[in-house]
Amino acid sequence: MKAKKEFLTPDQEKEIVAAIATAEKNTSGEIRVHIENHTEKPPLERAQEVFQLLEMHKTAARNGVLFYLGVTDKTFAIVGDEGIDKVVEDDFWNSTKDAVIAQFKNGNFKEGLVDGILKAGERLKKYFPYQDDDENELSNEISKS
């Protein structure tokens, strides 16, 4: 994988943010993407830490989803908050992760993220449909550290 600054082009980042907006259009769920170069921690542990740092656990329905990428470490994890984690099938996060990684292995990083985001959005829509009073509780922008 390329270094963080070169990992995605600005246009690819815009497409990912647009996919987040599309995925969130029909759900009260919240999706974020976080990219960093390196961590000493295992990817899932670091993703859970970033989830807390981004205050994703503070959504009203506890239905946030984080896509975490460690670029130089070549690591990836998906974390769902307890609200969605309780209702999705046991293998949902792993099957979503596997689909994203399959794209990554072909160098299709933006496509992998978009596919995973849209898949998560569909599942969020099923369990947390959009309500008239829903508001976007978290930024759709990609966070980086």
Backbone as JSON, one array per atom type, in Angstrom:
{
  "sequence": "MKAKKEFLTPDQEKEIVAAIATAEKNTSGEIRVHIENHTEKPPLERAQEVFQLLEMHKTAARNGVLFYLGVTDKTFAIVGDEGIDKVVEDDFWNSTKDAVIAQFKNGNFKEGLVDGILKAGERLKKYFPYQDDDENELSNEISKS",
  "N": [[0.84, -1.18, 0.0], [0.38, 2.3, -0.53], [1.92, 5.21, 0.95], [0.22, 7.15, 3.48], [-0.54, 9.82, 2.56], [-0.58, 9.46, -0.15], [-2.22, 7.4, -0.51], [-4.98, 7.49, -1.21], [-6.41, 9.37, -3.83], [-7.46, 12.85, -3.97], [-9.89, 12.91, -5.43], [-10.74, 10.25, -5.23], [-11.13, 10.13, -2.47], [-13.29, 11.9, -2.27], [-15.22, 10.37, -3.6], [-15.52, 8.27, -1.8], [-16.51, 9.62, 0.46], [-18.89, 10.46, -0.68], [-20.09, 7.96, -1.02], [-20.5, 7.28, 1.64], [-22.39, 9.23, 2.33], [-24.46, 8.41, 0.62], [-24.97, 5.83, 1.63], [-25.86, 6.51, 4.17], [-28.19, 7.81, 3.65], [-30.61, 6.43, 3.81], [-30.83, 5.58, 6.38], [-30.54, 5.8, 9.98], [-28.1, 5.25, 10.86], [-24.52, 5.71, 11.29], [-21.55, 6.16, 9.48], [-18.04, 5.97, 9.31], [-14.73, 6.55, 8.04], [-11.42, 5.85, 8.81], [-8.03, 6.61, 8.4], [-4.69, 5.76, 8.86], [-1.09, 5.79, 9.09], [0.56, 4.0, 10.71], [0.48, 1.81, 13.54], [1.26, 0.42, 16.7], [-0.46, -1.32, 17.78], [-2.74, -4.16, 17.56], [-4.91, -4.38, 14.66], [-7.78, -4.48, 15.12], [-8.0, -3.76, 17.8], [-6.87, -1.19, 17.72], [-8.71, 0.02, 15.99], [-11.01, -0.02, 17.58], [-10.18, 1.73, 19.56], [-9.86, 4.12, 18.07], [-12.51, 4.43, 17.31], [-13.66, 5.19, 19.74], [-12.19, 7.57, 20.19], [-13.12, 9.15, 18.1], [-15.59, 9.56, 19.02], [-17.71, 7.94, 18.29], [-19.31, 6.26, 19.65], [-21.23, 7.74, 20.78], [-23.57, 8.09, 19.39], [-27.12, 8.33, 19.08], [-28.59, 5.9, 18.71], [-26.62, 4.07, 18.99], [-25.36, 3.09, 16.67], [-23.1, 3.27, 15.0], [-20.52, 2.77, 12.53], [-17.23, 1.92, 11.89], [-14.68, 2.04, 9.49], [-11.5, 1.05, 9.45], [-8.17, 1.73, 8.48], [-4.81, 0.81, 8.33], [-2.23, 2.02, 6.75], [0.67, 1.71, 6.06], [1.08, -0.53, 7.59], [-0.55, -2.33, 6.42], [-3.11, -3.08, 7.33], [-6.52, -3.72, 8.3], [-9.73, -3.1, 9.61], [-13.11, -3.48, 10.75], [-15.44, -1.91, 12.77], [-18.37, -2.14, 14.59], [-20.83, -0.39, 16.45], [-22.48, -1.16, 19.59], [-25.29, -1.19, 19.22], [-25.85, -1.87, 16.51], [-24.26, -4.1, 16.33], [-25.55, -6.0, 17.87], [-27.69, -6.82, 16.32], [-27.01, -7.57, 13.67], [-26.16, -10.41, 11.6], [-23.96, -13.01, 12.78], [-21.64, -13.36, 11.18], [-21.47, -11.05, 9.7], [-19.7, -8.75, 9.85], [-17.22, -9.93, 9.32], [-17.68, -11.04, 6.76], [-18.14, -8.72, 5.31], [-15.69, -7.42, 5.68], [-14.02, -9.29, 4.39], [-14.88, -9.0, 1.73], [-14.11, -6.38, 1.19], [-11.32, -6.57, 1.55], [-10.7, -8.33, -0.52], [-10.96, -6.69, -2.75], [-8.95, -4.85, -2.07], [-6.67, -6.43, -2.36], [-6.33, -6.49, -5.05], [-5.49, -3.99, -5.51], [-7.5, -2.15, -5.52], [-8.42, 0.09, -3.73], [-10.15, 2.26, -3.17], [-12.51, 1.29, -4.37], [-12.96, -1.01, -2.84], [-13.47, 0.09, -0.3], [-15.75, 1.66, -0.88], [-17.57, -0.35, -1.69], [-17.77, -1.84, 0.72], [-18.76, 0.12, 2.47], [-21.25, 0.72, 1.3], [-22.47, -1.79, 1.57], [-22.57, -2.01, 4.37], [-24.25, 0.16, 4.82], [-26.66, -0.78, 3.68], [-27.31, -2.81, 5.46], [-27.55, -1.36, 7.82], [-29.74, 0.19, 7.1], [-31.76, -1.74, 7.09], [-32.07, -2.4, 9.82], [-32.03, 0.02, 11.14], [-33.85, 2.13, 10.02], [-34.22, 5.19, 8.16], [-35.46, 8.04, 9.8], [-37.85, 10.73, 9.99], [-36.95, 12.72, 11.7], [-34.24, 12.34, 11.83], [-30.8, 13.19, 12.17], [-27.59, 14.03, 10.87], [-25.25, 12.73, 12.76], [-22.49, 12.41, 12.92], [-19.47, 13.41, 11.29], [-19.02, 12.93, 7.77], [-16.62, 12.99, 6.59], [-13.36, 11.69, 5.82], [-11.31, 10.61, 8.39], [-7.98, 11.18, 9.61], [-4.84, 10.15, 10.92]],
  "CA": [[0.0, 0.0, 0.0], [1.11, 3.56, -0.58], [1.9, 6.02, 2.18], [-1.1, 7.73, 3.74], [-0.86, 10.98, 1.74], [-0.76, 9.03, -1.53], [-3.06, 6.2, -0.5], [-6.16, 7.81, -2.01], [-6.38, 10.7, -4.43], [-8.57, 13.67, -3.5], [-11.13, 12.49, -6.09], [-11.16, 8.99, -4.62], [-11.67, 10.47, -1.15], [-14.63, 12.47, -2.49], [-16.12, 9.26, -3.93], [-15.77, 7.54, -0.56], [-17.41, 10.46, 1.25], [-20.2, 10.38, -1.35], [-20.65, 6.64, -0.71], [-20.99, 7.38, 3.02], [-23.65, 10.0, 2.28], [-25.46, 7.54, -0.01], [-25.3, 4.76, 2.58], [-26.58, 7.07, 5.31], [-29.42, 8.47, 3.19], [-31.79, 5.65, 4.16], [-30.66, 5.01, 7.72], [-30.07, 6.68, 11.04], [-26.74, 4.82, 11.17], [-23.41, 6.6, 10.98], [-20.38, 5.44, 8.98], [-16.83, 6.77, 9.18], [-13.51, 5.91, 7.59], [-10.22, 6.42, 9.43], [-6.81, 6.14, 7.77], [-3.43, 6.19, 9.47], [0.05, 5.03, 8.58], [1.13, 2.93, 11.52], [0.21, 1.68, 14.96], [1.86, -0.76, 17.33], [-1.55, -2.16, 18.28], [-3.46, -4.98, 16.58], [-5.86, -3.51, 13.97], [-9.1, -4.39, 15.74], [-7.84, -2.98, 19.04], [-6.68, 0.21, 17.33], [-9.99, 0.5, 15.44], [-11.9, 0.23, 18.72], [-9.67, 2.94, 20.2], [-10.23, 5.24, 17.19], [-13.97, 4.53, 17.43], [-13.9, 5.99, 20.95], [-11.6, 8.9, 19.98], [-14.01, 9.88, 17.19], [-16.85, 9.65, 19.75], [-18.73, 7.25, 17.52], [-20.16, 5.57, 20.63], [-22.2, 8.7, 21.32], [-24.77, 8.23, 18.56], [-28.33, 8.05, 19.85], [-28.99, 4.49, 18.61], [-25.4, 3.25, 19.09], [-25.32, 2.38, 15.4], [-21.99, 3.73, 14.19], [-19.64, 1.77, 11.93], [-15.94, 2.49, 11.51], [-13.76, 1.32, 8.62], [-10.17, 1.48, 9.87], [-7.07, 1.27, 7.64], [-3.42, 1.13, 8.65], [-1.68, 1.96, 5.4], [1.98, 1.05, 5.95], [0.96, -1.83, 8.25], [-1.44, -3.15, 5.59], [-4.13, -3.63, 8.22], [-7.87, -3.25, 8.07], [-10.72, -3.63, 10.55], [-14.41, -2.82, 10.8], [-16.02, -1.95, 14.11], [-19.75, -1.67, 14.69], [-21.23, -0.11, 17.82], [-23.28, -2.23, 20.2], [-26.65, -1.22, 18.69], [-25.89, -2.67, 15.27], [-23.6, -5.37, 16.58], [-26.53, -6.92, 18.46], [-28.74, -7.25, 15.38], [-26.53, -8.17, 12.42], [-25.77, -11.82, 11.71], [-22.64, -13.18, 13.4], [-20.53, -13.26, 10.23], [-21.62, -9.87, 8.84], [-18.49, -7.91, 9.79], [-16.16, -10.68, 8.64], [-17.96, -11.15, 5.33], [-17.92, -7.39, 4.74], [-14.24, -7.23, 5.68], [-13.45, -10.15, 3.34], [-15.2, -8.4, 0.43], [-13.26, -5.19, 1.06], [-9.93, -7.03, 1.39], [-10.57, -8.91, -1.86], [-10.7, -5.54, -3.64], [-7.64, -4.31, -1.71], [-5.61, -7.3, -2.89], [-6.18, -6.12, -6.46], [-5.1, -2.58, -5.58], [-8.71, -1.34, -5.66], [-8.68, 0.53, -2.36], [-11.38, 3.06, -3.15], [-13.64, 0.41, -4.69], [-13.2, -1.87, -1.68], [-14.12, 0.89, 0.74], [-17.1, 2.01, -1.34], [-18.4, -1.56, -1.61], [-18.01, -2.14, 2.14], [-19.61, 1.19, 3.02], [-22.62, 0.53, 0.79], [-22.99, -3.01, 2.2], [-22.92, -1.64, 5.75], [-25.43, 1.03, 4.74], [-27.85, -1.61, 3.45], [-27.65, -3.51, 6.7], [-28.04, -0.32, 8.74], [-31.09, 0.56, 6.64], [-32.68, -2.79, 7.5], [-32.3, -2.39, 11.26], [-32.14, 1.41, 11.62], [-34.33, 2.93, 8.89], [-34.23, 6.65, 8.29], [-36.64, 8.65, 10.42], [-37.98, 12.13, 9.59], [-36.21, 13.61, 12.59], [-32.83, 11.96, 11.87], [-29.79, 14.18, 11.81], [-26.27, 13.46, 10.68], [-24.59, 12.93, 14.05], [-21.05, 12.38, 12.77], [-18.94, 13.86, 10.0], [-18.8, 11.92, 6.75], [-15.25, 13.14, 6.09], [-12.38, 10.69, 6.23], [-10.39, 11.12, 9.42], [-6.62, 10.68, 9.43], [-3.87, 10.46, 11.98]],
  "C": [[0.88, 1.24, 0.0], [1.06, 4.25, 0.77], [0.57, 6.76, 2.27], [-1.46, 8.87, 2.79], [-1.14, 10.59, 0.29], [-1.73, 7.85, -1.64], [-4.31, 6.38, -1.35], [-5.99, 9.21, -2.6], [-7.53, 11.53, -3.84], [-9.91, 13.28, -4.15], [-11.64, 11.17, -5.52], [-11.74, 9.23, -3.22], [-13.08, 11.05, -1.27], [-15.64, 11.37, -2.81], [-16.46, 8.44, -2.69], [-16.73, 8.32, 0.33], [-18.82, 10.45, 0.64], [-20.87, 9.04, -1.07], [-21.2, 6.63, 0.72], [-22.33, 8.12, 3.04], [-24.77, 9.16, 1.67], [-25.92, 6.46, 0.97], [-26.14, 5.28, 3.73], [-27.92, 7.69, 4.94], [-30.68, 7.75, 3.66], [-31.72, 5.04, 5.56], [-30.29, 6.09, 8.72], [-28.64, 6.32, 11.44], [-25.7, 5.82, 10.7], [-22.19, 5.77, 10.58], [-19.22, 6.42, 8.88], [-15.71, 5.9, 8.65], [-12.35, 6.62, 8.26], [-9.0, 5.76, 8.8], [-5.62, 6.66, 8.56], [-2.31, 5.32, 8.93], [0.38, 3.81, 9.41], [0.62, 2.98, 12.96], [0.9, 0.41, 15.45], [0.79, -1.77, 17.74], [-2.13, -3.04, 17.18], [-4.58, -4.14, 15.94], [-7.23, -3.39, 14.63], [-9.05, -3.56, 17.02], [-7.68, -1.5, 18.72], [-7.98, 0.79, 16.78], [-10.97, 0.82, 16.56], [-11.48, 1.5, 19.46], [-10.06, 4.19, 19.38], [-11.73, 5.49, 17.25], [-14.32, 5.42, 18.62], [-13.38, 7.42, 20.76], [-12.48, 9.78, 19.09], [-15.41, 10.06, 17.79], [-18.01, 9.01, 18.99], [-19.7, 6.49, 18.42], [-21.24, 6.48, 21.19], [-23.41, 8.91, 20.42], [-25.98, 7.75, 19.36], [-28.69, 6.56, 19.86], [-27.81, 3.53, 18.72], [-25.22, 2.4, 17.83], [-24.25, 2.93, 14.44], [-21.14, 2.57, 13.69], [-18.37, 2.48, 11.48], [-15.17, 1.53, 10.63], [-12.37, 1.88, 8.92], [-9.1, 0.88, 8.95], [-5.74, 1.74, 8.2], [-2.62, 0.94, 7.38], [-0.34, 1.23, 5.34], [1.97, -0.33, 6.6], [0.15, -2.83, 7.43], [-2.46, -3.87, 6.46], [-5.47, -2.98, 7.96], [-8.79, -3.88, 9.1], [-12.01, -2.85, 10.39], [-14.95, -3.0, 12.21], [-17.43, -1.39, 14.03], [-20.09, -1.45, 16.16], [-22.22, -1.17, 18.31], [-24.7, -2.3, 19.64], [-26.76, -2.07, 17.44], [-25.27, -4.04, 15.48], [-24.56, -6.43, 17.12], [-27.48, -7.5, 17.44], [-28.23, -7.87, 14.09], [-26.13, -9.62, 12.67], [-24.3, -11.91, 12.14], [-21.48, -12.97, 12.43], [-20.57, -11.98, 9.38], [-20.34, -9.06, 8.72], [-17.37, -8.63, 9.06], [-16.42, -10.8, 7.15], [-17.78, -9.8, 4.63], [-16.43, -7.11, 4.62], [-13.6, -8.04, 4.56], [-13.7, -9.56, 1.95], [-14.32, -7.17, 0.17], [-11.82, -5.62, 0.78], [-9.71, -7.65, 0.01], [-10.29, -7.81, -2.89], [-9.31, -4.96, -3.36], [-6.51, -5.11, -2.34], [-5.35, -7.04, -4.37], [-5.81, -4.66, -6.63], [-6.28, -1.63, -5.69], [-9.17, -0.85, -4.28], [-9.98, 1.34, -2.26], [-12.6, 2.19, -3.39], [-13.98, -0.49, -3.51], [-13.92, -1.13, -0.57], [-15.56, 1.23, 0.35], [-18.03, 0.8, -1.23], [-18.76, -1.89, -0.16], [-18.95, -1.14, 2.79], [-21.06, 0.99, 2.58], [-23.26, -0.73, 1.38], [-23.4, -2.73, 3.64], [-24.16, -0.76, 5.77], [-26.71, 0.26, 4.52], [-28.29, -2.32, 4.72], [-28.16, -2.52, 7.75], [-29.48, 0.07, 8.39], [-32.12, -0.46, 7.12], [-33.05, -2.66, 8.98], [-32.52, -0.99, 11.84], [-32.6, 2.3, 10.46], [-34.33, 4.42, 9.2], [-35.55, 7.12, 8.89], [-36.67, 10.14, 10.03], [-37.16, 13.08, 10.44], [-34.72, 13.25, 12.7], [-31.94, 13.14, 11.51], [-28.46, 13.47, 11.68], [-25.46, 13.76, 11.94], [-23.07, 12.98, 13.97], [-20.64, 12.83, 11.38], [-18.78, 12.67, 9.04], [-17.36, 11.96, 6.21], [-14.36, 12.03, 6.61], [-11.48, 11.31, 7.29], [-9.03, 10.46, 9.22], [-5.78, 11.03, 10.65], [-2.53, 9.86, 11.63]]
}
